[in-house]
Amino acid sequence: MGTFTAARLAPFLALAAVAVALVLGPAVTGAAAAAVTGTTTAAGTTGEVRTDVVPTEIVRTGTTPTDVVVVDRAGVLDLATLLPAVRGIEFYQPTKVAVYTYNGTASDNLNEEVLRYARAEHPDWISPDGQKWADGLFIFALDPVGRHVGTYMGEDRKVSPGARTDIQDASKDLLRDAQWTDGTIAGIRRGAELINQPWYRSAAFLVTAWIGVGLAAAGAAAWLLVRWRTRVGCRRETAKGDAAYARVSLDLPVTELNAGTIPASSRYGGTVLEKHRSFLSRYDAATALSNRVHALTRRQQGKRSALALARQFADAAAELDALDDVISDANALLNRSPLWPTAWDRQLAPFRQDLAGIEDLLRKSHSAGESATAAALRSFRDRSQGDMEGWTADLADGALGPEDALDRLRDARTELTGLLNRHAETVIEGFARTEREARLMRREMEQARSGTGGRKRPGYEPSILGTVYPSAYFFSVPAFSSGFTTGVTSLNSARGGTTGYGVGGGSFSGSGSSSGF
């Protein structure tokens, strides 16, 4: 049997490229080359911008929008970027594009809001019988505060529920990052790719037509891609492990000297010494892992077992690298050597990071930034910044001993943990709609705090407190932020999409839906 190489894939990949070209179609070929004329008017305080565009030439089989209406009640869109981009998007059939934004809440039904607005301000968006969206219409709707995105079409432009989800999903990564204009453009562009898509460009046709070649080429390409990515990951993890292992090896004699002068009677020094007692055995284990990783051949590096081994080596070396820093800092601080100010700064660093991240956390959507628990966090932050300066000054003049300074830092971080726990409940009560959703968010927050969520890699805080106390003892602001973001995303995903138009919709049954992001 011959070796399976990329060269043997060339004929299959060429056929796959043809299939991809058929799928993409004119909607994503870039801005249309057709010459257009148009007028733009601003409707005062309504926030509406209208562009009447009349194509004078059709490029390939696509056509740019016949009309673009933007109603930005939320005030989040950059019209100078949005309008030219939307005008240049090619649809398969002449299509009117409407963009509607408003600031709602997480519990709002965006479908109902869009229909309410259309009935009141844009009856031309609705069919003559009042039961559907107007023919030739595509509406993209956004609620940046309630975190909803919706898509609505006339009966001659409607797509399947799965395609509607696809259009909305195309915008969500950008919307989650508050890139409202780019997210809107991405959603409209994806809509242009799917609305009235010719049968010969549909995924179903191509899967049927290329079932043999397509699957073989895709499978082989995917296999090669996975092997390549695994090999790259293995080398990256090995490089990380090598760097940490080299630092540990270089500092090994100094680490042993530092450990020998840490006062065993100290309640902090004693615990650090307990960690040091296993330092050499763990160093030997890391050495063995290093030897195994570096013995891997290029072919073996493409296996998942090799990547797992490289990650194990990187994690073991990182833990040792953090521990030898802690041993050095414990010796300098507890014995008040000339290097104690640097060691003390490193003990304060995680707390400083927490305090610096509080405001960014409270500015996030759904973070209850104006609540009483948020005010308590801000007050704590302002007070703690002054406290740290006082502890450092007292350490310098001998009014405060090293162990007492560590006690005060521990107490402050413990107080912050309590404040974050209380604010977590405020956030959960404000965002979760049911007790089941509340439990889901609490679980995500707890996993973020303990570092057990998903595929999270172990972390090692290079501080004396981080070594003396368990990893979940303190609740950090970065962990809170991670758990909060994951919880909101999980809930939005679990809630799924909304297809109805609420009580106010009556018998209206136009094609459309909305979902959270």
C-alpha positions as CSV (number, residue, x, y, z in Angstrom):
1,M,0.0,0.0,0.0
2,G,1.3,3.5,-0.9
3,T,1.6,6.4,1.5
4,F,-1.5,8.6,1.6
5,T,-0.4,12.1,0.7
6,A,-2.0,15.4,-0.2
7,A,-0.8,15.0,-3.8
8,R,-3.2,12.0,-4.2
9,L,-6.0,14.3,-3.0
10,A,-5.5,16.8,-5.8
11,P,-8.2,15.5,-8.2
12,F,-10.7,15.2,-5.4
13,L,-10.0,18.6,-4.0
14,A,-10.3,20.1,-7.4
15,L,-13.8,18.7,-7.8
16,A,-14.6,19.8,-4.3
17,A,-13.5,23.3,-5.2
18,V,-16.0,23.4,-8.1
19,A,-18.7,22.4,-5.7
20,V,-17.8,25.1,-3.3
21,A,-17.8,27.7,-6.1
22,L,-21.4,26.6,-6.9
23,V,-22.5,26.9,-3.3
24,L,-21.1,30.4,-2.7
25,G,-22.8,32.0,-5.7
26,P,-23.0,35.7,-6.5
27,A,-24.1,36.8,-3.1
28,V,-20.6,36.6,-1.7
29,T,-18.5,37.7,-4.7
30,G,-18.1,41.2,-3.2
31,A,-19.7,44.5,-4.0
32,A,-21.7,44.5,-7.2
33,A,-20.1,46.2,-10.2
34,A,-23.4,47.6,-11.3
35,A,-23.7,51.4,-11.5
36,V,-26.5,52.6,-9.2
37,T,-28.2,55.9,-8.5
38,G,-29.9,56.8,-5.2
39,T,-31.1,59.3,-2.8
40,T,-30.8,59.3,1.0
41,T,-33.1,61.1,3.4
42,A,-33.0,61.3,7.2
43,A,-36.3,61.2,9.0
44,G,-35.5,63.5,11.9
45,T,-35.9,62.0,15.3
46,T,-37.2,58.6,14.1
47,G,-33.7,57.5,13.3
48,E,-34.8,56.2,9.8
49,V,-32.5,56.3,6.8
50,R,-33.9,55.4,3.3
51,T,-31.9,54.7,0.2
52,D,-33.7,54.1,-3.1
53,V,-31.4,52.2,-5.3
54,V,-32.2,51.3,-9.0
55,P,-29.8,48.8,-10.5
56,T,-28.9,49.7,-14.1
57,E,-27.0,46.5,-14.8
58,I,-27.0,43.0,-13.3
59,V,-23.7,41.5,-12.6
60,R,-23.5,37.7,-13.2
61,T,-26.9,36.4,-11.8
62,G,-27.1,38.7,-8.8
63,T,-28.8,42.0,-8.1
64,T,-28.2,44.6,-5.4
65,P,-31.1,45.7,-3.2
66,T,-33.9,47.6,-4.9
67,D,-34.4,49.6,-1.7
68,V,-32.6,49.9,1.7
69,V,-34.4,51.2,4.8
70,V,-32.6,51.6,8.1
71,V,-34.5,52.4,11.3
72,D,-31.8,52.6,14.0
73,R,-33.8,53.4,17.1
74,A,-31.1,51.9,19.3
75,G,-28.5,54.3,17.9
76,V,-25.9,51.6,17.5
77,L,-25.3,51.5,13.7
78,D,-22.6,53.3,11.7
79,L,-24.6,54.3,8.6
80,A,-21.5,55.4,6.7
81,T,-20.3,51.8,6.9
82,L,-23.6,50.0,6.8
83,L,-25.3,51.6,3.8
84,P,-22.5,51.1,1.2
85,A,-21.9,47.5,2.4
86,V,-25.6,46.6,2.2
87,R,-26.0,48.3,-1.2
88,G,-23.2,46.2,-2.6
89,I,-24.6,42.8,-1.4
90,E,-26.0,40.7,-4.3
91,F,-29.3,38.8,-4.0
92,Y,-30.5,36.2,-6.4
93,Q,-33.8,38.2,-6.9
94,P,-34.6,41.9,-6.6
95,T,-35.0,42.3,-2.8
96,K,-35.9,45.2,-0.5
97,V,-33.8,45.2,2.7
98,A,-35.0,46.8,5.9
99,V,-32.9,47.1,9.1
100,Y,-34.6,47.8,12.4
101,T,-33.0,48.2,15.8
102,Y,-34.4,49.1,19.2
103,N,-33.4,48.8,22.9
104,G,-35.5,46.2,24.6
105,T,-35.1,43.7,27.4
106,A,-34.1,40.1,27.7
107,S,-37.7,39.0,28.1
108,D,-39.0,40.9,25.1
109,N,-40.5,39.2,22.0
110,L,-38.5,40.8,19.1
111,N,-41.0,39.4,16.6
112,E,-43.9,41.2,18.3
113,E,-41.9,44.4,18.5
114,V,-41.0,44.4,14.8
115,L,-44.6,43.7,13.8
116,R,-45.8,46.5,16.1
117,Y,-43.4,49.0,14.6
118,A,-44.3,47.9,11.0
119,R,-48.0,48.3,11.6
120,A,-47.5,51.7,13.1
121,E,-44.8,53.2,10.9
122,H,-44.2,51.0,7.9
123,P,-47.4,49.3,6.6
124,D,-45.6,48.9,3.3
125,W,-43.7,46.1,5.0
126,I,-46.9,44.1,5.4
127,S,-48.9,42.3,2.7
128,P,-52.2,43.8,1.5
129,D,-54.2,41.3,3.5
130,G,-52.3,42.2,6.7
131,Q,-51.4,38.5,7.4
132,K,-47.8,38.2,5.9
133,W,-44.7,40.3,5.3
134,A,-44.7,42.1,1.9
135,D,-43.4,40.2,-1.1
136,G,-39.8,41.0,-2.0
137,L,-38.9,42.1,1.6
138,F,-36.1,41.0,3.9
139,I,-36.0,42.5,7.4
140,F,-33.0,42.2,9.7
141,A,-33.8,43.2,13.3
142,L,-31.6,43.8,16.3
143,D,-32.1,44.4,20.0
144,P,-28.6,45.1,21.4
145,V,-29.8,45.5,25.0
146,G,-32.1,42.5,25.2
147,R,-29.6,40.6,23.1
148,H,-32.0,39.4,20.3
149,V,-31.6,39.1,16.6
150,G,-34.4,38.5,14.1
151,T,-35.0,37.8,10.4
152,Y,-38.3,38.2,8.5
153,M,-39.2,37.7,4.8
154,G,-42.0,38.0,2.4
155,E,-43.6,34.8,1.2
156,D,-41.7,34.9,-2.1
157,R,-38.4,35.4,-0.1
158,K,-38.9,33.0,2.8
159,V,-36.4,30.3,3.7
160,S,-36.6,27.2,5.8
161,P,-36.4,27.5,9.7
162,G,-32.9,26.0,9.5
163,A,-31.8,28.7,7.0
164,R,-33.3,31.4,9.2
165,T,-31.2,30.1,12.1
166,D,-28.2,30.0,9.8
167,I,-28.7,33.7,8.9
168,Q,-29.0,34.7,12.5
169,D,-26.0,32.6,13.6
170,A,-23.8,34.3,10.9
171,S,-24.1,37.6,12.8
172,K,-23.9,36.4,16.5
173,D,-20.1,36.2,17.0
174,L,-19.8,39.8,16.0
175,L,-22.9,40.9,17.9
176,R,-21.7,39.2,21.1
177,D,-18.6,41.4,20.7
178,A,-20.8,44.5,20.3
179,Q,-19.8,44.9,16.7
180,W,-23.4,45.9,15.8
181,T,-22.7,47.3,12.3
182,D,-20.5,44.4,11.2
183,G,-22.8,41.8,12.7
184,T,-25.8,43.3,10.8
185,I,-23.8,43.3,7.5
186,A,-22.8,39.7,8.1
187,G,-26.4,38.6,8.7
188,I,-27.7,40.4,5.6
189,R,-24.9,38.9,3.5
190,R,-25.8,35.4,4.7
191,G,-29.4,36.1,4.0
192,A,-28.5,37.1,0.4
193,E,-26.7,33.7,0.0
194,L,-29.7,31.7,1.1
195,I,-32.8,33.7,0.0
196,N,-34.1,32.3,-3.4
197,Q,-31.0,30.2,-3.7
198,P,-31.1,28.3,-7.1
199,W,-31.6,24.6,-6.7
200,Y,-28.3,23.8,-8.3
201,R,-26.5,25.9,-5.6
202,S,-28.3,24.3,-2.7
203,A,-26.4,22.1,-0.3
204,A,-28.9,19.3,-0.8
205,F,-28.2,19.1,-4.5
206,L,-24.5,19.2,-4.1
207,V,-24.5,16.5,-1.4
208,T,-26.5,14.3,-3.8
209,A,-24.5,15.1,-6.9
210,W,-21.1,14.8,-5.2
211,I,-22.0,12.2,-2.6
212,G,-19.0,10.0,-3.6
213,V,-16.3,12.4,-4.5
214,G,-17.4,15.0,-2.0
215,L,-17.4,12.7,1.0
216,A,-14.1,11.2,0.0
217,A,-12.4,14.5,-0.6
218,A,-13.9,16.1,2.5
219,G,-13.1,13.2,4.7
220,A,-9.6,13.0,3.5
221,A,-9.1,16.7,3.7
222,A,-10.5,16.7,7.2
223,W,-8.3,13.9,8.2
224,L,-5.2,15.7,7.0
225,L,-6.4,18.9,8.6
226,V,-6.9,17.2,12.0
227,R,-3.5,15.6,11.8
228,W,-1.8,18.9,10.9
229,R,-3.6,20.8,13.7
230,T,-2.8,18.1,16.2
231,R,0.9,18.2,15.2
232,V,1.0,22.0,15.4
233,G,-0.7,21.9,18.8
234,C,1.7,19.2,20.0
235,R,4.7,21.3,19.0
236,R,3.2,24.5,20.6
237,E,2.6,22.7,23.9
238,T,6.1,21.2,23.8
239,A,7.6,24.6,23.3
240,K,5.6,26.0,26.3
241,G,6.7,23.1,28.4
242,D,10.4,23.5,27.3
243,A,10.4,27.2,28.2
244,A,9.0,26.6,31.7
245,Y,11.1,23.5,32.3
246,A,14.3,25.5,31.3
247,R,13.5,28.2,33.8
248,V,12.9,25.7,36.5
249,S,16.2,23.8,35.7
250,L,18.2,27.0,35.6
251,D,16.8,28.2,39.0
252,L,17.0,24.8,40.7
253,P,20.1,25.5,42.9
254,V,18.7,28.8,43.9
255,T,15.3,27.3,44.6
256,E,16.9,24.8,47.0
257,L,18.8,27.6,48.8
258,N,15.6,29.6,49.2
259,A,13.7,26.7,50.6
260,G,16.4,26.1,53.1
261,T,16.0,29.5,54.7
262,I,12.2,29.8,54.8
263,P,11.1,29.8,58.5
264,A,9.3,26.6,59.1
265,S,7.5,28.1,62.1
266,S,5.7,30.6,59.9
267,R,2.1,29.6,59.1
268,Y,2.6,30.6,55.5
269,G,6.2,29.4,55.3
270,G,5.4,26.0,56.7
271,T,2.8,25.4,54.0
272,V,5.1,26.5,51.2
273,L,7.8,24.1,52.6
274,E,5.3,21.2,52.5
275,K,4.8,22.0,48.8
276,H,8.6,22.1,48.3
277,R,9.1,18.6,49.8
278,S,7.5,17.1,46.7
279,F,9.3,19.6,44.4
280,L,12.2,17.4,43.4
281,S,10.0,14.3,42.7
282,R,7.7,16.4,40.5
283,Y,10.7,17.8,38.7
284,D,11.9,14.2,38.0
285,A,8.4,13.4,36.7
286,A,8.5,16.5,34.4
287,T,11.9,15.4,33.2
288,A,10.5,12.0,32.3
289,L,7.6,13.6,30.4
290,S,10.0,15.9,28.6
291,N,12.0,12.9,27.4
292,R,8.9,11.1,26.2
293,V,7.6,14.2,24.4
294,H,11.0,14.8,22.6
295,A,11.2,11.2,21.6
296,L,8.0,11.5,19.5
297,T,8.4,11.3,15.7
298,R,6.8,13.7,13.3
299,R,4.2,11.0,12.5
300,Q,3.4,10.4,16.1
301,Q,3.0,14.1,16.8
302,G,-0.1,14.0,14.7
303,K,-1.9,11.7,17.1
304,R,-4.2,13.0,19.9
305,S,-2.4,10.9,22.4
306,A,0.8,12.8,21.6
307,L,-1.0,16.1,22.0
308,A,-2.4,15.0,25.4
309,L,1.2,14.0,26.5
310,A,2.6,17.4,25.4
311,R,-0.1,19.2,27.4
312,Q,0.6,17.1,30.4
313,F,4.3,18.1,30.1
314,A,3.4,21.8,29.7
315,D,1.1,21.8,32.7
316,A,3.6,20.0,34.9
317,A,6.4,22.4,33.9
318,A,4.1,25.4,34.4
319,E,3.2,24.3,37.9
320,L,6.8,23.9,38.9
321,D,7.7,27.3,37.4
322,A,5.0,28.9,39.5
323,L,6.1,27.0,42.6
324,D,9.7,28.0,42.4
325,D,8.7,31.6,42.2
326,V,6.5,31.2,45.3
327,I,9.4,29.6,47.2
328,S,11.7,32.6,46.2
329,D,9.0,35.1,47.2
330,A,8.3,33.4,50.5
331,N,11.9,33.5,51.4
332,A,12.4,37.1,50.5
333,L,9.2,38.4,52.1
334,L,9.2,36.3,55.3
335,N,12.9,37.0,56.0
336,R,12.6,40.6,54.8
337,S,15.5,40.3,52.4
338,P,16.4,43.3,50.2
339,L,14.1,41.8,47.5
340,W,11.0,41.8,49.7
341,P,9.3,44.8,47.9
342,T,9.4,42.9,44.6
343,A,8.1,39.8,46.3
344,W,5.3,41.8,48.0
345,D,4.3,43.4,44.7
346,R,3.8,39.9,43.2
347,Q,1.5,38.9,46.1
348,L,-0.6,42.0,45.4
349,A,-0.8,41.4,41.6
350,P,-3.8,39.1,41.5
351,F,-5.8,41.4,43.8
352,R,-4.9,44.4,41.7
353,Q,-6.0,42.6,38.6
354,D,-9.4,41.8,40.3
355,L,-9.9,45.5,41.3
356,A,-8.9,46.7,37.8
357,G,-11.5,44.4,36.2
358,I,-14.5,45.3,38.3
359,E,-15.7,48.2,36.1
360,D,-15.4,46.3,32.8
361,L,-17.4,43.5,34.4
362,L,-20.1,45.8,35.5
363,R,-20.4,47.4,32.1
364,K,-21.4,44.2,30.4
365,S,-24.9,43.7,29.2
366,H,-27.1,41.9,31.8
367,S,-24.4,42.5,34.5
368,A,-26.7,44.5,36.8
369,G,-24.2,47.3,36.8
370,E,-26.6,49.7,38.6
371,S,-27.6,47.4,41.3
372,A,-26.8,47.6,45.0
373,T,-24.4,44.7,44.8
374,A,-22.6,46.5,42.0
375,A,-22.3,49.6,44.1
376,A,-20.8,47.5,46.9
377,L,-18.2,46.2,44.5
378,R,-17.2,49.7,43.4
379,S,-17.0,50.9,47.0
380,F,-14.8,48.0,47.9
381,R,-12.6,48.6,45.0
382,D,-12.0,52.3,45.9
383,R,-11.4,51.4,49.6
384,S,-9.0,48.5,48.8
385,Q,-6.8,50.6,46.6
386,G,-6.0,52.8,49.5
387,D,-5.6,49.8,51.8
388,M,-2.9,48.3,49.7
389,E,-0.9,51.5,49.8
390,G,-1.2,51.5,53.6
391,W,-0.1,47.9,54.0
392,T,2.9,48.5,51.8
393,A,3.9,51.6,53.8
394,D,3.4,49.8,57.1
395,L,5.6,46.9,55.8
396,A,8.3,49.3,54.8
397,D,8.6,51.0,58.2
398,G,8.1,47.8,60.2
399,A,4.7,48.6,61.7
400,L,3.3,45.5,60.0
401,G,4.9,42.1,59.8
402,P,5.0,40.0,56.6
403,E,2.5,37.4,58.0
404,D,0.1,40.1,59.2
405,A,0.3,41.7,55.7
406,L,-0.6,38.4,54.1
407,D,-3.4,38.0,56.5
408,R,-4.9,41.4,55.5
409,L,-4.5,40.6,51.8
410,R,-6.2,37.2,52.5
411,D,-9.1,38.9,54.3
412,A,-9.6,41.4,51.5
413,R,-9.7,38.8,48.9
414,T,-12.1,36.8,51.0
415,E,-14.4,39.8,51.3
416,L,-14.2,40.3,47.5
417,T,-15.3,36.7,47.1
418,G,-18.3,37.3,49.2
419,L,-19.2,40.4,47.3
420,L,-18.9,38.6,44.0
421,N,-21.1,35.8,45.2
422,R,-23.8,38.2,46.2
423,H,-23.5,40.0,42.9
424,A,-23.7,36.7,41.1
425,E,-27.2,36.2,42.7
426,T,-28.3,39.6,41.6
427,V,-27.2,38.9,38.0
428,I,-28.9,35.5,38.0
429,E,-32.1,36.9,39.4
430,G,-32.2,39.6,36.8
431,F,-31.4,37.4,33.8
432,A,-32.8,33.9,34.6
433,R,-36.5,33.5,33.8
434,T,-37.0,30.2,35.6
435,E,-35.5,28.3,38.5
436,R,-34.1,25.8,36.0
437,E,-32.3,28.7,34.3
438,A,-31.0,30.0,37.6
439,R,-29.6,26.6,38.4
440,L,-27.8,26.5,35.1
441,M,-26.2,29.9,35.6
442,R,-25.1,29.0,39.2
443,R,-23.5,25.9,37.9
444,E,-21.6,27.8,35.2
445,M,-20.4,30.4,37.8
446,E,-19.3,27.7,40.2
447,Q,-17.4,25.8,37.5
448,A,-15.7,29.0,36.5
449,R,-14.7,29.6,40.1
450,S,-13.4,26.1,40.7
451,G,-11.8,25.8,37.2
452,T,-13.7,22.6,36.4
453,G,-15.8,23.9,33.6
454,G,-15.5,22.4,30.1
455,R,-12.0,21.9,28.8
456,K,-10.4,24.4,31.1
457,R,-6.7,23.9,31.7
458,P,-5.4,24.0,35.2
459,G,-4.1,27.4,36.3
460,Y,-1.4,28.1,38.9
461,E,-1.4,31.5,40.7
462,P,2.2,32.3,41.4
463,S,1.6,33.7,44.8
464,I,1.9,32.6,48.4
465,L,-1.9,32.8,49.0
466,G,-2.5,30.9,45.8
467,T,-0.2,28.1,47.0
468,V,-1.4,28.0,50.6
469,Y,-5.2,28.1,49.8
470,P,-7.1,25.8,47.4
471,S,-7.7,27.2,43.9
472,A,-11.5,27.7,44.6
473,Y,-10.9,29.5,47.9
474,F,-11.0,32.9,46.2
475,F,-13.5,34.0,43.6
476,S,-11.6,36.2,41.1
477,V,-13.1,38.8,38.8
478,P,-11.8,37.1,35.6
479,A,-13.4,33.8,36.8
480,F,-16.7,35.6,37.5
481,S,-16.6,37.2,34.1
482,S,-15.9,33.9,32.4
483,G,-18.7,32.1,34.3
484,F,-21.2,35.0,33.6
485,T,-20.5,35.0,29.9
486,T,-20.7,31.3,29.6
487,G,-24.0,31.3,31.6
488,V,-25.6,33.9,29.5
489,T,-24.6,32.2,26.3
490,S,-25.8,28.8,27.6
491,L,-29.2,30.3,28.6
492,N,-29.6,32.0,25.2
493,S,-28.8,28.8,23.5
494,A,-31.1,26.8,25.7
495,R,-34.0,29.2,25.1
496,G,-33.7,28.7,21.3
497,G,-35.5,30.8,18.8
498,T,-38.9,32.5,19.0
499,T,-41.2,32.2,16.0
500,G,-44.5,33.6,17.3
501,Y,-45.6,37.2,17.2
502,G,-47.1,37.3,20.8
503,V,-50.5,38.4,21.9
504,G,-50.3,41.6,19.8
505,G,-49.7,39.6,16.6
506,G,-53.2,38.3,16.3
507,S,-53.6,36.1,13.2
508,F,-50.4,37.4,11.6
509,S,-48.3,34.5,10.3
510,G,-45.4,36.1,8.3
511,S,-42.2,34.1,7.9
512,G,-39.6,35.0,10.5
513,S,-38.1,34.3,13.9
514,S,-35.7,35.7,16.4
515,S,-33.1,34.2,18.8
516,G,-30.8,35.3,21.6
517,F,-27.0,35.9,21.3
